[in-house]
Amino acid sequence: MAKIVLGIATSHTPMLNTPAKDWPSFIDRDGVRDFLDKEGDPATYAELLTRADPRALPELTPERFAARHDEAQAARVADRIYQLRDGHLTGVPTEEATP
């Protein structure tokens, strides 16, 4: 039987497909959603903001949004290059994925 040795997940796919200039719209949507805190208790977005680590504040600027978006896009391109190199690009016929 196989043994799982690594599990990775991300909840940020919508942000990867959204231009950085539109990221502030996520704040508006989050303001009306239901959340759970670290203990699993219901919390509002405003309540969670008051508990957030203050070191996160410098990351919440249009310049940092753009930089983070650029970094994520560069990583996506690099990942596709590796997949192409190895012949494992999902959705691409094998003959097109072969280097």
Contacts in CASP RR format, 6 or more apart in sequence:
PFRMAT RR
TARGET T0000
AUTHOR 0000-0000-0000
METHOD contacts of the structure
MODEL  1
MAKIVLGIATSHTPMLNTPAKDWPSFIDRDGVRDFLDKEGDPATYAELLT
RADPRALPELTPERFAARHDEAQAARVADRIYQLRDGHLTGVPTEEATP
14 26 0 8 1.000
15 23 0 8 1.000
15 26 0 8 1.000
15 69 0 8 1.000
15 72 0 8 1.000
16 72 0 8 1.000
16 73 0 8 1.000
16 76 0 8 1.000
18 25 0 8 1.000
18 26 0 8 1.000
19 69 0 8 1.000
20 62 0 8 1.000
20 65 0 8 1.000
20 66 0 8 1.000
20 68 0 8 1.000
20 69 0 8 1.000
20 70 0 8 1.000
21 62 0 8 1.000
21 65 0 8 1.000
21 66 0 8 1.000
23 65 0 8 1.000
23 69 0 8 1.000
24 65 0 8 1.000
30 45 0 8 1.000
31 44 0 8 1.000
31 45 0 8 1.000
31 46 0 8 1.000
32 45 0 8 1.000
33 45 0 8 1.000
34 42 0 8 1.000
35 42 0 8 1.000
35 43 0 8 1.000
35 44 0 8 1.000
35 45 0 8 1.000
35 48 0 8 1.000
36 42 0 8 1.000
36 43 0 8 1.000
37 43 0 8 1.000
37 47 0 8 1.000
37 48 0 8 1.000
37 51 0 8 1.000
58 64 0 8 1.000
59 68 0 8 1.000
80 89 0 8 1.000
83 89 0 8 1.000
83 90 0 8 1.000
83 97 0 8 1.000
84 92 0 8 1.000
84 97 0 8 1.000
84 99 0 8 1.000
85 99 0 8 1.000
87 94 0 8 1.000
87 97 0 8 1.000
87 98 0 8 1.000
87 99 0 8 1.000
88 97 0 8 1.000
89 96 0 8 1.000
89 97 0 8 1.000
END
